[in-house]
Amino acid sequence: MNRTNSGTLSKHQIHPGPAESSQGFLFLPLLLHSQSISAETRLALRDNRIKDAAAILMKDYGLSCVEAGDLLNVRAC
């Protein structure tokens, strides 16, 4: 078993939980039920139009394409 210099398991060896992926924590489940984002964004997420949702988040909140992509685990640029 590979361990980091501090003796703990590296990130890649910890099995992700239900709201995590191999890339890290996923915000998608939280955003689907959030009342703080627009209904248009939630609909795009529910319809699995993740890139559209990223574009809406960029427009609504002034996020960069990198920030929106990281938030939704999609390449938005």
HTML snippet that shows the backbone in 3Dmol.js (N, CA, C, O; Angstrom):
<script src="https://3Dmol.org/build/3Dmol-min.js"></script>
<div id="view" style="width:600px;height:400px;position:relative"></div>
<script>
const pdb = `
ATOM      1  N   MET A   1       0.844  -1.161   0.000  1.00  0.00           N
ATOM      2  CA  MET A   1       0.000   0.000   0.000  1.00  0.00           C
ATOM      3  C   MET A   1       0.896   1.231   0.000  1.00  0.00           C
ATOM      4  O   MET A   1       1.772   1.357   0.855  1.00  0.00           O
ATOM      5  N   ASN A   2       0.686   2.141  -0.951  1.00  0.00           N
ATOM      6  CA  ASN A   2       1.492   3.350  -1.021  1.00  0.00           C
ATOM      7  C   ASN A   2       0.989   4.396  -0.048  1.00  0.00           C
ATOM      8  O   ASN A   2      -0.209   4.669   0.028  1.00  0.00           O
ATOM      9  N   ARG A   3       1.901   4.969   0.682  1.00  0.00           N
ATOM     10  CA  ARG A   3       1.550   6.023   1.629  1.00  0.00           C
ATOM     11  C   ARG A   3       2.338   7.278   1.286  1.00  0.00           C
ATOM     12  O   ARG A   3       3.419   7.205   0.702  1.00  0.00           O
ATOM     13  N   THR A   4       1.791   8.420   1.651  1.00  0.00           N
ATOM     14  CA  THR A   4       2.508   9.667   1.439  1.00  0.00           C
ATOM     15  C   THR A   4       3.612   9.779   2.470  1.00  0.00           C
ATOM     16  O   THR A   4       3.710   8.944   3.369  1.00  0.00           O
ATOM     17  N   ASN A   5       4.441  10.797   2.352  1.00  0.00           N
ATOM     18  CA  ASN A   5       5.538  10.997   3.297  1.00  0.00           C
ATOM     19  C   ASN A   5       5.040  11.140   4.723  1.00  0.00           C
ATOM     20  O   ASN A   5       5.758  10.788   5.658  1.00  0.00           O
ATOM     21  N   SER A   6       3.828  11.649   4.917  1.00  0.00           N
ATOM     22  CA  SER A   6       3.310  11.816   6.273  1.00  0.00           C
ATOM     23  C   SER A   6       2.764  10.509   6.841  1.00  0.00           C
ATOM     24  O   SER A   6       2.361  10.456   8.003  1.00  0.00           O
ATOM     25  N   GLY A   7       2.750   9.463   6.033  1.00  0.00           N
ATOM     26  CA  GLY A   7       2.291   8.166   6.503  1.00  0.00           C
ATOM     27  C   GLY A   7       0.811   7.914   6.266  1.00  0.00           C
ATOM     28  O   GLY A   7       0.310   6.845   6.613  1.00  0.00           O
ATOM     29  N   THR A   8       0.104   8.866   5.688  1.00  0.00           N
ATOM     30  CA  THR A   8      -1.319   8.675   5.404  1.00  0.00           C
ATOM     31  C   THR A   8      -1.488   8.186   3.978  1.00  0.00           C
ATOM     32  O   THR A   8      -0.590   8.336   3.149  1.00  0.00           O
ATOM     33  N   LEU A   9      -2.617   7.616   3.704  1.00  0.00           N
ATOM     34  CA  LEU A   9      -2.906   7.164   2.348  1.00  0.00           C
ATOM     35  C   LEU A   9      -3.053   8.359   1.431  1.00  0.00           C
ATOM     36  O   LEU A   9      -3.575   9.398   1.833  1.00  0.00           O
ATOM     37  N   SER A  10      -2.595   8.213   0.204  1.00  0.00           N
ATOM     38  CA  SER A  10      -2.760   9.297  -0.762  1.00  0.00           C
ATOM     39  C   SER A  10      -4.216   9.398  -1.177  1.00  0.00           C
ATOM     40  O   SER A  10      -4.989   8.459  -0.991  1.00  0.00           O
ATOM     41  N   LYS A  11      -4.587  10.536  -1.739  1.00  0.00           N
ATOM     42  CA  LYS A  11      -5.962  10.791  -2.156  1.00  0.00           C
ATOM     43  C   LYS A  11      -6.474   9.708  -3.113  1.00  0.00           C
ATOM     44  O   LYS A  11      -7.645   9.333  -3.061  1.00  0.00           O
ATOM     45  N   HIS A  12      -5.608   9.217  -3.970  1.00  0.00           N
ATOM     46  CA  HIS A  12      -6.027   8.241  -4.977  1.00  0.00           C
ATOM     47  C   HIS A  12      -6.289   6.859  -4.404  1.00  0.00           C
ATOM     48  O   HIS A  12      -6.827   5.997  -5.099  1.00  0.00           O
ATOM     49  N   GLN A  13      -5.919   6.632  -3.155  1.00  0.00           N
ATOM     50  CA  GLN A  13      -6.127   5.328  -2.558  1.00  0.00           C
ATOM     51  C   GLN A  13      -7.307   5.296  -1.608  1.00  0.00           C
ATOM     52  O   GLN A  13      -7.661   4.238  -1.086  1.00  0.00           O
ATOM     53  N   ILE A  14      -7.912   6.440  -1.383  1.00  0.00           N
ATOM     54  CA  ILE A  14      -9.100   6.501  -0.544  1.00  0.00           C
ATOM     55  C   ILE A  14     -10.304   6.347  -1.453  1.00  0.00           C
ATOM     56  O   ILE A  14     -10.451   7.096  -2.419  1.00  0.00           O
ATOM     57  N   HIS A  15     -11.162   5.390  -1.157  1.00  0.00           N
ATOM     58  CA  HIS A  15     -12.318   5.159  -2.015  1.00  0.00           C
ATOM     59  C   HIS A  15     -13.320   6.282  -1.847  1.00  0.00           C
ATOM     60  O   HIS A  15     -13.655   6.652  -0.722  1.00  0.00           O
ATOM     61  N   PRO A  16     -13.816   6.844  -2.979  1.00  0.00           N
ATOM     62  CA  PRO A  16     -14.754   7.957  -2.878  1.00  0.00           C
ATOM     63  C   PRO A  16     -16.093   7.534  -2.304  1.00  0.00           C
ATOM     64  O   PRO A  16     -16.546   6.408  -2.513  1.00  0.00           O
ATOM     65  N   GLY A  17     -16.719   8.445  -1.583  1.00  0.00           N
ATOM     66  CA  GLY A  17     -18.055   8.218  -1.046  1.00  0.00           C
ATOM     67  C   GLY A  17     -19.101   8.487  -2.115  1.00  0.00           C
ATOM     68  O   GLY A  17     -18.747   8.716  -3.271  1.00  0.00           O
ATOM     69  N   PRO A  18     -20.376   8.464  -1.760  1.00  0.00           N
ATOM     70  CA  PRO A  18     -21.438   8.616  -2.741  1.00  0.00           C
ATOM     71  C   PRO A  18     -21.444   9.968  -3.441  1.00  0.00           C
ATOM     72  O   PRO A  18     -21.889  10.048  -4.586  1.00  0.00           O
ATOM     73  N   ALA A  19     -20.972  11.027  -2.807  1.00  0.00           N
ATOM     74  CA  ALA A  19     -20.980  12.344  -3.435  1.00  0.00           C
ATOM     75  C   ALA A  19     -19.579  12.745  -3.878  1.00  0.00           C
ATOM     76  O   ALA A  19     -19.288  13.932  -4.021  1.00  0.00           O
ATOM     77  N   GLU A  20     -18.714  11.762  -4.094  1.00  0.00           N
ATOM     78  CA  GLU A  20     -17.363  12.048  -4.541  1.00  0.00           C
ATOM     79  C   GLU A  20     -17.074  11.258  -5.804  1.00  0.00           C
ATOM     80  O   GLU A  20     -17.725  10.253  -6.091  1.00  0.00           O
ATOM     81  N   SER A  21     -16.105  11.723  -6.541  1.00  0.00           N
ATOM     82  CA  SER A  21     -15.638  10.993  -7.707  1.00  0.00           C
ATOM     83  C   SER A  21     -14.140  10.824  -7.568  1.00  0.00           C
ATOM     84  O   SER A  21     -13.559  11.240  -6.565  1.00  0.00           O
ATOM     85  N   SER A  22     -13.510  10.220  -8.556  1.00  0.00           N
ATOM     86  CA  SER A  22     -12.065  10.084  -8.507  1.00  0.00           C
ATOM     87  C   SER A  22     -11.400  11.452  -8.605  1.00  0.00           C
ATOM     88  O   SER A  22     -10.223  11.594  -8.277  1.00  0.00           O
ATOM     89  N   GLN A  23     -12.149  12.460  -9.055  1.00  0.00           N
ATOM     90  CA  GLN A  23     -11.622  13.809  -9.172  1.00  0.00           C
ATOM     91  C   GLN A  23     -11.828  14.620  -7.898  1.00  0.00           C
ATOM     92  O   GLN A  23     -11.251  15.700  -7.773  1.00  0.00           O
ATOM     93  N   GLY A  24     -12.617  14.146  -6.961  1.00  0.00           N
ATOM     94  CA  GLY A  24     -12.877  14.882  -5.736  1.00  0.00           C
ATOM     95  C   GLY A  24     -14.362  14.999  -5.467  1.00  0.00           C
ATOM     96  O   GLY A  24     -15.169  14.281  -6.057  1.00  0.00           O
ATOM     97  N   PHE A  25     -14.715  15.902  -4.578  1.00  0.00           N
ATOM     98  CA  PHE A  25     -16.099  16.096  -4.162  1.00  0.00           C
ATOM     99  C   PHE A  25     -16.943  16.634  -5.314  1.00  0.00           C
ATOM    100  O   PHE A  25     -16.499  17.524  -6.040  1.00  0.00           O
ATOM    101  N   LEU A  26     -18.145  16.109  -5.488  1.00  0.00           N
ATOM    102  CA  LEU A  26     -19.056  16.593  -6.520  1.00  0.00           C
ATOM    103  C   LEU A  26     -20.113  17.506  -5.902  1.00  0.00           C
ATOM    104  O   LEU A  26     -20.753  17.143  -4.915  1.00  0.00           O
ATOM    105  N   PHE A  27     -20.290  18.675  -6.479  1.00  0.00           N
ATOM    106  CA  PHE A  27     -21.297  19.613  -6.008  1.00  0.00           C
ATOM    107  C   PHE A  27     -22.635  19.403  -6.698  1.00  0.00           C
ATOM    108  O   PHE A  27     -23.643  19.968  -6.275  1.00  0.00           O
ATOM    109  N   LEU A  28     -22.659  18.610  -7.740  1.00  0.00           N
ATOM    110  CA  LEU A  28     -23.872  18.411  -8.517  1.00  0.00           C
ATOM    111  C   LEU A  28     -25.078  18.003  -7.676  1.00  0.00           C
ATOM    112  O   LEU A  28     -26.139  18.608  -7.828  1.00  0.00           O
ATOM    113  N   PRO A  29     -24.969  17.007  -6.794  1.00  0.00           N
ATOM    114  CA  PRO A  29     -26.141  16.637  -5.985  1.00  0.00           C
ATOM    115  C   PRO A  29     -26.636  17.786  -5.116  1.00  0.00           C
ATOM    116  O   PRO A  29     -27.840  17.930  -4.905  1.00  0.00           O
ATOM    117  N   LEU A  30     -25.719  18.600  -4.612  1.00  0.00           N
ATOM    118  CA  LEU A  30     -26.120  19.742  -3.795  1.00  0.00           C
ATOM    119  C   LEU A  30     -26.816  20.807  -4.635  1.00  0.00           C
ATOM    120  O   LEU A  30     -27.806  21.396  -4.201  1.00  0.00           O
ATOM    121  N   LEU A  31     -26.304  21.051  -5.824  1.00  0.00           N
ATOM    122  CA  LEU A  31     -26.875  22.082  -6.686  1.00  0.00           C
ATOM    123  C   LEU A  31     -28.252  21.700  -7.214  1.00  0.00           C
ATOM    124  O   LEU A  31     -29.099  22.569  -7.423  1.00  0.00           O
ATOM    125  N   LEU A  32     -28.479  20.419  -7.429  1.00  0.00           N
ATOM    126  CA  LEU A  32     -29.777  19.972  -7.942  1.00  0.00           C
ATOM    127  C   LEU A  32     -30.921  20.364  -7.026  1.00  0.00           C
ATOM    128  O   LEU A  32     -32.039  20.579  -7.493  1.00  0.00           O
ATOM    129  N   HIS A  33     -30.661  20.459  -5.738  1.00  0.00           N
ATOM    130  CA  HIS A  33     -31.712  20.739  -4.764  1.00  0.00           C
ATOM    131  C   HIS A  33     -31.587  22.122  -4.141  1.00  0.00           C
ATOM    132  O   HIS A  33     -32.330  22.462  -3.220  1.00  0.00           O
ATOM    133  N   SER A  34     -30.659  22.909  -4.634  1.00  0.00           N
ATOM    134  CA  SER A  34     -30.420  24.234  -4.060  1.00  0.00           C
ATOM    135  C   SER A  34     -31.436  25.247  -4.581  1.00  0.00           C
ATOM    136  O   SER A  34     -31.694  25.326  -5.782  1.00  0.00           O
ATOM    137  N   GLN A  35     -31.999  26.010  -3.669  1.00  0.00           N
ATOM    138  CA  GLN A  35     -32.907  27.091  -4.055  1.00  0.00           C
ATOM    139  C   GLN A  35     -32.130  28.372  -4.360  1.00  0.00           C
ATOM    140  O   GLN A  35     -32.718  29.362  -4.796  1.00  0.00           O
ATOM    141  N   SER A  36     -30.820  28.360  -4.134  1.00  0.00           N
ATOM    142  CA  SER A  36     -30.026  29.559  -4.353  1.00  0.00           C
ATOM    143  C   SER A  36     -29.507  29.682  -5.789  1.00  0.00           C
ATOM    144  O   SER A  36     -28.882  30.686  -6.129  1.00  0.00           O
ATOM    145  N   ILE A  37     -29.752  28.688  -6.626  1.00  0.00           N
ATOM    146  CA  ILE A  37     -29.420  28.819  -8.044  1.00  0.00           C
ATOM    147  C   ILE A  37     -30.718  28.884  -8.825  1.00  0.00           C
ATOM    148  O   ILE A  37     -31.773  28.491  -8.327  1.00  0.00           O
ATOM    149  N   SER A  38     -30.638  29.375 -10.038  1.00  0.00           N
ATOM    150  CA  SER A  38     -31.842  29.588 -10.833  1.00  0.00           C
ATOM    151  C   SER A  38     -32.512  28.270 -11.215  1.00  0.00           C
ATOM    152  O   SER A  38     -31.879  27.218 -11.291  1.00  0.00           O
ATOM    153  N   ALA A  39     -33.808  28.373 -11.448  1.00  0.00           N
ATOM    154  CA  ALA A  39     -34.568  27.202 -11.909  1.00  0.00           C
ATOM    155  C   ALA A  39     -34.022  26.726 -13.252  1.00  0.00           C
ATOM    156  O   ALA A  39     -34.025  25.531 -13.545  1.00  0.00           O
ATOM    157  N   GLU A  40     -33.555  27.669 -14.060  1.00  0.00           N
ATOM    158  CA  GLU A  40     -32.975  27.322 -15.363  1.00  0.00           C
ATOM    159  C   GLU A  40     -31.735  26.445 -15.189  1.00  0.00           C
ATOM    160  O   GLU A  40     -31.541  25.480 -15.928  1.00  0.00           O
ATOM    161  N   THR A  41     -30.909  26.782 -14.222  1.00  0.00           N
ATOM    162  CA  THR A  41     -29.708  25.983 -13.949  1.00  0.00           C
ATOM    163  C   THR A  41     -30.083  24.601 -13.445  1.00  0.00           C
ATOM    164  O   THR A  41     -29.535  23.599 -13.906  1.00  0.00           O
ATOM    165  N   ARG A  42     -31.015  24.540 -12.500  1.00  0.00           N
ATOM    166  CA  ARG A  42     -31.446  23.234 -11.966  1.00  0.00           C
ATOM    167  C   ARG A  42     -32.040  22.365 -13.069  1.00  0.00           C
ATOM    168  O   ARG A  42     -31.783  21.162 -13.112  1.00  0.00           O
ATOM    169  N   LEU A  43     -32.828  22.959 -13.958  1.00  0.00           N
ATOM    170  CA  LEU A  43     -33.411  22.193 -15.061  1.00  0.00           C
ATOM    171  C   LEU A  43     -32.320  21.639 -15.977  1.00  0.00           C
ATOM    172  O   LEU A  43     -32.376  20.480 -16.388  1.00  0.00           O
ATOM    173  N   ALA A  44     -31.335  22.466 -16.290  1.00  0.00           N
ATOM    174  CA  ALA A  44     -30.222  21.995 -17.128  1.00  0.00           C
ATOM    175  C   ALA A  44     -29.494  20.835 -16.455  1.00  0.00           C
ATOM    176  O   ALA A  44     -29.114  19.868 -17.114  1.00  0.00           O
ATOM    177  N   LEU A  45     -29.301  20.936 -15.143  1.00  0.00           N
ATOM    178  CA  LEU A  45     -28.639  19.847 -14.415  1.00  0.00           C
ATOM    179  C   LEU A  45     -29.482  18.581 -14.426  1.00  0.00           C
ATOM    180  O   LEU A  45     -28.965  17.486 -14.647  1.00  0.00           O
ATOM    181  N   ARG A  46     -30.779  18.732 -14.187  1.00  0.00           N
ATOM    182  CA  ARG A  46     -31.676  17.555 -14.179  1.00  0.00           C
ATOM    183  C   ARG A  46     -31.735  16.881 -15.545  1.00  0.00           C
ATOM    184  O   ARG A  46     -31.854  15.660 -15.642  1.00  0.00           O
ATOM    185  N   ASP A  47     -31.649  17.706 -16.616  1.00  0.00           N
ATOM    186  CA  ASP A  47     -31.684  17.178 -17.987  1.00  0.00           C
ATOM    187  C   ASP A  47     -30.315  16.697 -18.451  1.00  0.00           C
ATOM    188  O   ASP A  47     -30.136  16.335 -19.614  1.00  0.00           O
ATOM    189  N   ASN A  48     -29.347  16.697 -17.529  1.00  0.00           N
ATOM    190  CA  ASN A  48     -27.981  16.262 -17.822  1.00  0.00           C
ATOM    191  C   ASN A  48     -27.311  17.126 -18.890  1.00  0.00           C
ATOM    192  O   ASN A  48     -26.470  16.647 -19.652  1.00  0.00           O
ATOM    193  N   ARG A  49     -27.691  18.401 -18.938  1.00  0.00           N
ATOM    194  CA  ARG A  49     -27.047  19.374 -19.827  1.00  0.00           C
ATOM    195  C   ARG A  49     -26.045  20.154 -18.974  1.00  0.00           C
ATOM    196  O   ARG A  49     -26.230  21.335 -18.680  1.00  0.00           O
ATOM    197  N   ILE A  50     -24.991  19.459 -18.594  1.00  0.00           N
ATOM    198  CA  ILE A  50     -24.035  19.984 -17.631  1.00  0.00           C
ATOM    199  C   ILE A  50     -23.289  21.192 -18.188  1.00  0.00           C
ATOM    200  O   ILE A  50     -23.066  22.161 -17.463  1.00  0.00           O
ATOM    201  N   LYS A  51     -22.901  21.154 -19.454  1.00  0.00           N
ATOM    202  CA  LYS A  51     -22.208  22.303 -20.045  1.00  0.00           C
ATOM    203  C   LYS A  51     -23.127  23.517 -20.108  1.00  0.00           C
ATOM    204  O   LYS A  51     -22.682  24.645 -19.894  1.00  0.00           O
ATOM    205  N   ASP A  52     -24.398  23.294 -20.400  1.00  0.00           N
ATOM    206  CA  ASP A  52     -25.357  24.410 -20.386  1.00  0.00           C
ATOM    207  C   ASP A  52     -25.469  24.989 -18.978  1.00  0.00           C
ATOM    208  O   ASP A  52     -25.499  26.207 -18.802  1.00  0.00           O
ATOM    209  N   ALA A  53     -25.531  24.121 -17.987  1.00  0.00           N
ATOM    210  CA  ALA A  53     -25.612  24.574 -16.595  1.00  0.00           C
ATOM    211  C   ALA A  53     -24.364  25.368 -16.226  1.00  0.00           C
ATOM    212  O   ALA A  53     -24.458  26.374 -15.522  1.00  0.00           O
ATOM    213  N   ALA A  54     -23.205  24.932 -16.690  1.00  0.00           N
ATOM    214  CA  ALA A  54     -21.961  25.657 -16.418  1.00  0.00           C
ATOM    215  C   ALA A  54     -22.021  27.046 -17.041  1.00  0.00           C
ATOM    216  O   ALA A  54     -21.612  28.025 -16.416  1.00  0.00           O
ATOM    217  N   ALA A  55     -22.525  27.138 -18.262  1.00  0.00           N
ATOM    218  CA  ALA A  55     -22.641  28.441 -18.933  1.00  0.00           C
ATOM    219  C   ALA A  55     -23.594  29.364 -18.180  1.00  0.00           C
ATOM    220  O   ALA A  55     -23.336  30.563 -18.065  1.00  0.00           O
ATOM    221  N   ILE A  56     -24.674  28.821 -17.675  1.00  0.00           N
ATOM    222  CA  ILE A  56     -25.633  29.626 -16.908  1.00  0.00           C
ATOM    223  C   ILE A  56     -24.998  30.114 -15.616  1.00  0.00           C
ATOM    224  O   ILE A  56     -25.157  31.277 -15.244  1.00  0.00           O
ATOM    225  N   LEU A  57     -24.280  29.233 -14.931  1.00  0.00           N
ATOM    226  CA  LEU A  57     -23.592  29.633 -13.696  1.00  0.00           C
ATOM    227  C   LEU A  57     -22.555  30.720 -13.972  1.00  0.00           C
ATOM    228  O   LEU A  57     -22.385  31.638 -13.170  1.00  0.00           O
ATOM    229  N   MET A  58     -21.863  30.613 -15.106  1.00  0.00           N
ATOM    230  CA  MET A  58     -20.883  31.645 -15.466  1.00  0.00           C
ATOM    231  C   MET A  58     -21.580  32.984 -15.670  1.00  0.00           C
ATOM    232  O   MET A  58     -21.093  34.019 -15.215  1.00  0.00           O
ATOM    233  N   LYS A  59     -22.714  32.962 -16.352  1.00  0.00           N
ATOM    234  CA  LYS A  59     -23.470  34.188 -16.622  1.00  0.00           C
ATOM    235  C   LYS A  59     -24.055  34.768 -15.330  1.00  0.00           C
ATOM    236  O   LYS A  59     -23.933  35.964 -15.066  1.00  0.00           O
ATOM    237  N   ASP A  60     -24.690  33.911 -14.535  1.00  0.00           N
ATOM    238  CA  ASP A  60     -25.394  34.374 -13.332  1.00  0.00           C
ATOM    239  C   ASP A  60     -24.465  34.829 -12.215  1.00  0.00           C
ATOM    240  O   ASP A  60     -24.777  35.775 -11.493  1.00  0.00           O
ATOM    241  N   TYR A  61     -23.319  34.157 -12.070  1.00  0.00           N
ATOM    242  CA  TYR A  61     -22.449  34.420 -10.924  1.00  0.00           C
ATOM    243  C   TYR A  61     -21.075  34.960 -11.295  1.00  0.00           C
ATOM    244  O   TYR A  61     -20.234  35.177 -10.422  1.00  0.00           O
ATOM    245  N   GLY A  62     -20.845  35.177 -12.585  1.00  0.00           N
ATOM    246  CA  GLY A  62     -19.557  35.713 -12.998  1.00  0.00           C
ATOM    247  C   GLY A  62     -18.400  34.753 -12.805  1.00  0.00           C
ATOM    248  O   GLY A  62     -17.256  35.178 -12.642  1.00  0.00           O
ATOM    249  N   LEU A  63     -18.695  33.451 -12.824  1.00  0.00           N
ATOM    250  CA  LEU A  63     -17.631  32.456 -12.684  1.00  0.00           C
ATOM    251  C   LEU A  63     -16.830  32.360 -13.973  1.00  0.00           C
ATOM    252  O   LEU A  63     -17.357  32.610 -15.057  1.00  0.00           O
ATOM    253  N   SER A  64     -15.579  32.006 -13.858  1.00  0.00           N
ATOM    254  CA  SER A  64     -14.782  31.704 -15.048  1.00  0.00           C
ATOM    255  C   SER A  64     -15.181  30.315 -15.536  1.00  0.00           C
ATOM    256  O   SER A  64     -15.829  29.554 -14.817  1.00  0.00           O
ATOM    257  N   CYS A  65     -14.788  29.996 -16.762  1.00  0.00           N
ATOM    258  CA  CYS A  65     -15.125  28.661 -17.281  1.00  0.00           C
ATOM    259  C   CYS A  65     -14.404  27.580 -16.473  1.00  0.00           C
ATOM    260  O   CYS A  65     -14.920  26.471 -16.333  1.00  0.00           O
ATOM    261  N   VAL A  66     -13.234  27.885 -15.947  1.00  0.00           N
ATOM    262  CA  VAL A  66     -12.502  26.928 -15.118  1.00  0.00           C
ATOM    263  C   VAL A  66     -13.260  26.687 -13.810  1.00  0.00           C
ATOM    264  O   VAL A  66     -13.419  25.544 -13.382  1.00  0.00           O
ATOM    265  N   GLU A  67     -13.727  27.773 -13.177  1.00  0.00           N
ATOM    266  CA  GLU A  67     -14.455  27.641 -11.914  1.00  0.00           C
ATOM    267  C   GLU A  67     -15.754  26.854 -12.100  1.00  0.00           C
ATOM    268  O   GLU A  67     -16.053  25.950 -11.320  1.00  0.00           O
ATOM    269  N   ALA A  68     -16.522  27.199 -13.131  1.00  0.00           N
ATOM    270  CA  ALA A  68     -17.780  26.484 -13.394  1.00  0.00           C
ATOM    271  C   ALA A  68     -17.513  25.031 -13.734  1.00  0.00           C
ATOM    272  O   ALA A  68     -18.238  24.140 -13.291  1.00  0.00           O
ATOM    273  N   GLY A  69     -16.475  24.790 -14.520  1.00  0.00           N
ATOM    274  CA  GLY A  69     -16.112  23.415 -14.878  1.00  0.00           C
ATOM    275  C   GLY A  69     -15.698  22.591 -13.681  1.00  0.00           C
ATOM    276  O   GLY A  69     -16.068  21.424 -13.555  1.00  0.00           O
ATOM    277  N   ASP A  70     -14.914  23.216 -12.788  1.00  0.00           N
ATOM    278  CA  ASP A  70     -14.499  22.515 -11.573  1.00  0.00           C
ATOM    279  C   ASP A  70     -15.696  22.207 -10.681  1.00  0.00           C
ATOM    280  O   ASP A  70     -15.772  21.134 -10.083  1.00  0.00           O
ATOM    281  N   LEU A  71     -16.623  23.146 -10.595  1.00  0.00           N
ATOM    282  CA  LEU A  71     -17.796  22.974  -9.764  1.00  0.00           C
ATOM    283  C   LEU A  71     -18.663  21.807 -10.238  1.00  0.00           C
ATOM    284  O   LEU A  71     -19.221  21.066  -9.429  1.00  0.00           O
ATOM    285  N   LEU A  72     -18.768  21.655 -11.560  1.00  0.00           N
ATOM    286  CA  LEU A  72     -19.640  20.622 -12.123  1.00  0.00           C
ATOM    287  C   LEU A  72     -18.879  19.430 -12.708  1.00  0.00           C
ATOM    288  O   LEU A  72     -19.474  18.528 -13.297  1.00  0.00           O
ATOM    289  N   ASN A  73     -17.547  19.444 -12.535  1.00  0.00           N
ATOM    290  CA  ASN A  73     -16.727  18.331 -13.016  1.00  0.00           C
ATOM    291  C   ASN A  73     -16.912  18.111 -14.523  1.00  0.00           C
ATOM    292  O   ASN A  73     -17.117  16.991 -14.992  1.00  0.00           O
ATOM    293  N   VAL A  74     -16.832  19.233 -15.266  1.00  0.00           N
ATOM    294  CA  VAL A  74     -16.976  19.180 -16.720  1.00  0.00           C
ATOM    295  C   VAL A  74     -15.989  20.167 -17.324  1.00  0.00           C
ATOM    296  O   VAL A  74     -15.601  21.133 -16.667  1.00  0.00           O
ATOM    297  N   ARG A  75     -15.584  19.943 -18.547  1.00  0.00           N
ATOM    298  CA  ARG A  75     -14.706  20.884 -19.248  1.00  0.00           C
ATOM    299  C   ARG A  75     -15.600  21.951 -19.862  1.00  0.00           C
ATOM    300  O   ARG A  75     -16.272  21.707 -20.864  1.00  0.00           O
ATOM    301  N   ALA A  76     -15.606  23.141 -19.253  1.00  0.00           N
ATOM    302  CA  ALA A  76     -16.508  24.203 -19.675  1.00  0.00           C
ATOM    303  C   ALA A  76     -15.838  25.244 -20.559  1.00  0.00           C
ATOM    304  O   ALA A  76     -16.517  26.135 -21.068  1.00  0.00           O
ATOM    305  N   CYS A  77     -14.540  25.159 -20.755  1.00  0.00           N
ATOM    306  CA  CYS A  77     -13.807  26.146 -21.580  1.00  0.00           C
ATOM    307  C   CYS A  77     -13.694  25.672 -23.020  1.00  0.00           C
ATOM    308  O   CYS A  77     -13.114  26.366 -23.855  1.00  0.00           O
TER     309      CYS A  77
END
`;
const viewer = $3Dmol.createViewer("view");
viewer.addModel(pdb, "pdb");
viewer.setStyle({}, {cartoon: {color: "spectrum"}});
viewer.zoomTo();
viewer.render();
</script>
